[in-house]
Amino acid sequence: MSNYRLSNFSILPTVVKNLLIINGLCFLAYVVLAGRGLINLNETLGLYYPESKLFKPYQLISHVFMHGSFMHLFFNMFSLWMFGNVLENYWGPKRFFIYYFVTAFGAAALHIGVNAYEVMHMKDAIAAYISAPGYDAFLALQDKLDPSLMDNSYFQSFMREWQLQKDNVQYIQGSVELTDAMIQRKINIPTVGASGAVFGLLLAFGMLFPNTELIMLFFPFPIKAKYFVMIYGALELYQGISNNPGDNVAHFAHLGGMLFGFILIKIWNKTNRHTFY
């Protein structure tokens, strides 16, 4: 911590300030344009699975600046300021800028990677169903898929009607068409938010200032940063693996930000900090 320039400490350093401004303006544009029925920027700039027709390469960057709600924006920006101002003062703007976007890309990479595994598993299960379709087989298929994919009124109505005519060929064919709709729904869900990069900042703070005591709004007792990071990381892993219905949080994106942050800090620790740029 010898290069921590306490005398030059800024409460709102350059990169953090500009990130706050850009995120705020993007959210304002999203609210205004969507409210007027012109365009939904979250759907345009959010990150889609690469197999989706809606995927565009620029979304790997643009999704980091978009947020789904004011509270989503508030907590991410509060965390960006809380941890980011310390880290930018410690590292300097160039290193902080690099770290922020490396963790953002790392979050997107792990999120896409986990989605790729889930989509592959989903396609295998559906292929097995299509080879021998039927009402009971379709019920068994549902147990292997994300419950949120079947959480809509049309699907529920279809299943109730099919139950009364289990051998009806039209319903069997309809179920095959539904499986394609499930895949499309899976790959056409956009991901937005700076959470992956923010979790990267949290990881960096815990590694560089491990014994700093934190008091969080939802945990009003002092806890050392290193323990907070470990507990929060473990909780994200548990929630990601649990894959609870209705949970629309990209937990593996958070873990991706932490993972890539950890790797980058380890690399920096083996190189000359002043010549990395």
C-alpha positions as MATLAB code, in Angstrom:
seq = 'MSNYRLSNFSILPTVVKNLLIINGLCFLAYVVLAGRGLINLNETLGLYYPESKLFKPYQLISHVFMHGSFMHLFFNMFSLWMFGNVLENYWGPKRFFIYYFVTAFGAAALHIGVNAYEVMHMKDAIAAYISAPGYDAFLALQDKLDPSLMDNSYFQSFMREWQLQKDNVQYIQGSVELTDAMIQRKINIPTVGASGAVFGLLLAFGMLFPNTELIMLFFPFPIKAKYFVMIYGALELYQGISNNPGDNVAHFAHLGGMLFGFILIKIWNKTNRHTFY';
ca = [
       0.000    0.000    0.000;
       3.031    2.246   -0.379;
       1.574    3.931   -3.481;
      -1.663    4.970   -1.785;
      -1.590    8.745   -2.240;
      -3.544    9.886    0.821;
      -2.490   13.524    0.295;
      -4.080   13.479   -3.176;
      -7.238   11.684   -2.125;
     -10.341   12.767   -4.043;
     -13.846   12.009   -2.815;
     -15.005   11.795   -6.439;
     -12.075   10.874   -8.708;
     -12.221   11.292  -12.478;
     -13.150    7.811  -13.726;
     -15.681    7.138  -10.969;
     -17.291   10.541  -11.548;
     -17.639    9.968  -15.281;
     -18.986    6.444  -14.813;
     -21.626    7.795  -12.428;
     -22.623   10.491  -14.923;
     -22.795    8.106  -17.913;
     -24.820    5.510  -16.011;
     -27.199    8.188  -14.748;
     -27.717    9.670  -18.220;
     -28.266    6.227  -19.757;
     -30.912    5.384  -17.178;
     -32.629    8.746  -17.724;
     -32.652    8.154  -21.487;
     -34.081    4.655  -20.946;
     -36.904    5.952  -18.729;
     -37.811    8.885  -20.983;
     -37.725    6.997  -24.287;
     -39.515    3.919  -22.948;
     -42.094    6.118  -21.240;
     -42.895    7.790  -24.548;
     -43.117    4.447  -26.310;
     -40.239    5.259  -28.656;
     -37.572    2.656  -27.887;
     -36.577    0.385  -25.019;
     -32.852    0.997  -24.634;
     -32.466   -1.932  -22.250;
     -33.687   -4.256  -24.988;
     -31.461   -2.574  -27.570;
     -28.296   -2.165  -25.515;
     -28.669   -5.100  -23.123;
     -26.449   -8.145  -23.620;
     -28.025  -11.098  -25.415;
     -26.770  -14.641  -25.781;
     -24.578  -14.735  -28.944;
     -26.891  -17.257  -30.622;
     -29.762  -14.781  -30.436;
     -30.640  -12.746  -33.520;
     -30.758   -9.731  -31.217;
     -27.100  -10.051  -30.211;
     -24.741   -7.282  -31.333;
     -21.013   -7.075  -30.427;
     -21.375   -3.557  -29.004;
     -23.683   -4.976  -26.318;
     -20.589   -6.381  -24.581;
     -19.891   -2.758  -23.594;
     -23.283   -1.052  -23.715;
     -25.006   -3.419  -21.265;
     -22.681   -2.245  -18.488;
     -24.265    1.224  -18.568;
     -27.912    0.121  -18.560;
     -30.079   -0.693  -15.532;
     -33.533   -2.159  -15.143;
     -34.798    0.021  -12.290;
     -33.859    3.005  -10.148;
     -32.958    0.759   -7.202;
     -30.776   -1.387   -9.471;
     -28.981    1.780  -10.582;
     -28.787    3.246   -7.081;
     -27.185    0.252   -5.394;
     -24.695   -0.263   -8.225;
     -23.714    3.403   -8.310;
     -23.518    3.657   -4.532;
     -21.188    0.646   -4.489;
     -19.184    2.084   -7.399;
     -18.651    5.284   -5.454;
     -18.073    3.557   -2.096;
     -15.375    1.148   -3.288;
     -14.376    2.776   -6.554;
     -13.241    6.091   -5.105;
     -10.817    4.322   -2.758;
      -9.479    2.060   -5.502;
      -9.051    4.844   -8.063;
      -7.199    6.958   -5.513;
      -5.010    3.959   -4.735;
      -4.342    2.788   -8.303;
      -4.756    5.961  -10.296;
      -7.308    6.525  -13.091;
      -5.646    4.425  -15.825;
      -5.272    1.286  -13.773;
      -8.736    1.696  -12.275;
     -10.272    2.147  -15.751;
      -8.552   -1.021  -16.992;
      -9.624   -3.013  -13.938;
     -13.249   -1.855  -14.138;
     -13.755   -2.891  -17.738;
     -11.731   -6.112  -17.498;
     -14.038   -7.231  -14.676;
     -17.077   -6.073  -16.666;
     -15.998   -8.169  -19.654;
     -15.120  -11.049  -17.342;
     -18.598  -10.916  -15.849;
     -20.129  -11.043  -19.342;
     -17.836  -13.912  -20.351;
     -18.745  -16.138  -17.404;
     -22.419  -15.266  -17.727;
     -22.406  -16.231  -21.412;
     -20.395  -19.365  -20.650;
     -22.893  -20.558  -18.039;
     -25.752  -19.722  -20.391;
     -24.044  -21.751  -23.122;
     -23.924  -24.769  -20.816;
     -27.583  -24.334  -19.868;
     -28.683  -23.879  -23.495;
     -26.730  -26.987  -24.553;
     -28.312  -29.020  -21.738;
     -31.705  -27.647  -22.693;
     -31.301  -28.542  -26.378;
     -30.215  -32.095  -25.497;
     -33.269  -32.585  -23.285;
     -35.584  -31.174  -25.957;
     -34.017  -33.330  -28.686;
     -34.687  -36.413  -26.557;
     -38.295  -35.297  -26.077;
     -38.897  -34.647  -29.785;
     -37.755  -38.187  -30.556;
     -40.643  -39.542  -28.446;
     -43.142  -36.743  -27.690;
     -46.149  -37.151  -25.445;
     -47.963  -35.655  -22.463;
     -46.116  -37.600  -19.761;
     -42.778  -37.080  -21.513;
     -43.472  -33.343  -21.673;
     -44.164  -33.242  -17.943;
     -40.837  -34.996  -17.359;
     -39.123  -32.490  -19.680;
     -40.358  -29.578  -17.578;
     -38.491  -30.928  -14.552;
     -35.224  -30.640  -16.527;
     -35.736  -27.051  -17.664;
     -35.807  -23.608  -16.078;
     -39.304  -23.225  -14.538;
     -39.432  -19.562  -15.542;
     -39.576  -20.625  -19.192;
     -43.024  -22.110  -18.558;
     -44.283  -19.291  -16.372;
     -46.909  -17.717  -18.610;
     -50.677  -17.981  -19.053;
     -50.543  -19.486  -22.558;
     -48.361  -22.368  -21.431;
     -50.544  -23.098  -18.395;
     -53.712  -23.013  -20.502;
     -52.134  -25.301  -23.112;
     -51.220  -27.883  -20.467;
     -54.711  -27.863  -18.925;
     -56.343  -28.446  -22.300;
     -53.823  -31.102  -23.320;
     -54.423  -33.018  -20.099;
     -58.006  -33.615  -21.245;
     -56.857  -34.943  -24.647;
     -53.481  -36.538  -24.050;
     -53.443  -38.473  -27.330;
     -54.513  -35.544  -29.490;
     -51.915  -35.180  -32.274;
     -52.453  -31.423  -32.484;
     -51.425  -30.952  -28.877;
     -48.418  -33.209  -29.317;
     -47.306  -31.162  -32.326;
     -48.033  -27.995  -30.376;
     -45.756  -29.182  -27.575;
     -42.914  -29.607  -30.069;
     -43.455  -26.030  -31.229;
     -43.463  -24.896  -27.599;
     -39.994  -26.354  -27.063;
     -38.630  -24.083  -29.785;
     -40.374  -21.127  -28.130;
     -38.669  -22.079  -24.850;
     -35.245  -21.980  -26.478;
     -35.994  -18.618  -28.082;
     -37.158  -17.240  -24.751;
     -34.012  -18.497  -23.067;
     -31.605  -16.884  -25.529;
     -33.581  -13.664  -25.986;
     -33.437  -12.393  -22.402;
     -31.188   -9.293  -22.211;
     -28.771   -8.760  -19.334;
     -28.130   -5.228  -18.090;
     -26.192   -3.582  -15.293;
     -22.775   -2.773  -13.901;
     -23.078   -5.393  -11.157;
     -20.303   -7.615  -12.523;
     -17.792   -4.756  -12.492;
     -19.059   -3.621   -9.082;
     -18.455   -7.092   -7.654;
     -14.976   -6.879   -9.153;
     -14.445   -3.646   -7.193;
     -15.701   -5.320   -4.032;
     -13.230   -8.167   -4.548;
     -10.355   -5.715   -5.107;
     -11.237   -3.757   -1.977;
     -11.318   -6.957    0.060;
      -7.907   -8.023   -1.278;
      -6.179   -4.643   -0.914;
      -7.795   -3.543    2.344;
      -8.741   -6.870    3.954;
      -8.962   -5.682    7.542;
     -10.999   -2.551    6.879;
     -14.249   -2.800    8.810;
     -17.454   -2.234    6.864;
     -20.959   -1.487    8.086;
     -23.562   -2.251    5.418;
     -27.191   -1.112    5.339;
     -28.472   -4.699    5.398;
     -25.843   -5.851    7.942;
     -25.507   -3.063   10.557;
     -22.543   -4.599   12.367;
     -18.827   -4.113   11.698;
     -17.334   -6.832    9.506;
     -13.866   -6.982    7.984;
     -13.806   -6.527    4.223;
     -12.133   -9.889    3.582;
     -14.875  -11.775    5.415;
     -17.628   -9.739    3.772;
     -16.233  -10.534    0.318;
     -15.964  -14.258    1.075;
     -19.493  -14.447    2.503;
     -20.991  -12.436   -0.346;
     -19.140  -14.506   -2.955;
     -20.300  -17.772   -1.373;
     -23.878  -16.480   -1.278;
     -23.752  -15.558   -4.971;
     -22.419  -19.020   -5.831;
     -25.171  -20.692   -3.822;
     -27.880  -18.573   -5.443;
     -26.422  -19.166   -8.897;
     -26.391  -22.934   -8.435;
     -29.862  -22.961   -6.840;
     -31.395  -21.380   -9.977;
     -34.579  -20.470   -8.119;
     -37.701  -19.717  -10.212;
     -38.351  -15.996  -10.476;
     -34.755  -15.078   -9.678;
     -33.705  -12.804  -12.540;
     -30.314  -11.869  -11.084;
     -27.244  -12.863  -13.119;
     -25.322  -14.376  -10.197;
     -22.600  -15.889  -12.357;
     -21.949  -12.470  -13.898;
     -21.210  -11.239  -10.371;
     -18.885  -14.175   -9.813;
     -17.249  -13.529  -13.189;
     -16.415   -9.991  -12.135;
     -14.850  -11.276   -8.920;
     -12.960  -14.069  -10.680;
     -11.430  -11.858  -13.356;
     -10.654   -9.215  -10.754;
      -8.789  -11.773   -8.658;
      -6.796  -12.976  -11.681;
      -5.911   -9.453  -12.780;
      -4.733   -8.404   -9.329;
      -2.569  -11.522   -9.098;
      -1.046  -10.689  -12.497;
      -0.385   -7.107  -11.431;
       1.272   -8.297   -8.244;
       3.848  -10.132  -10.388;
       4.595   -7.151  -12.625;
       5.791   -3.588  -12.210;
       2.718   -1.599  -11.293;
       4.065    1.557  -12.884;
       4.673    0.115  -16.348;
       1.555   -2.022  -16.890;
      -0.395    0.571  -18.880;
];
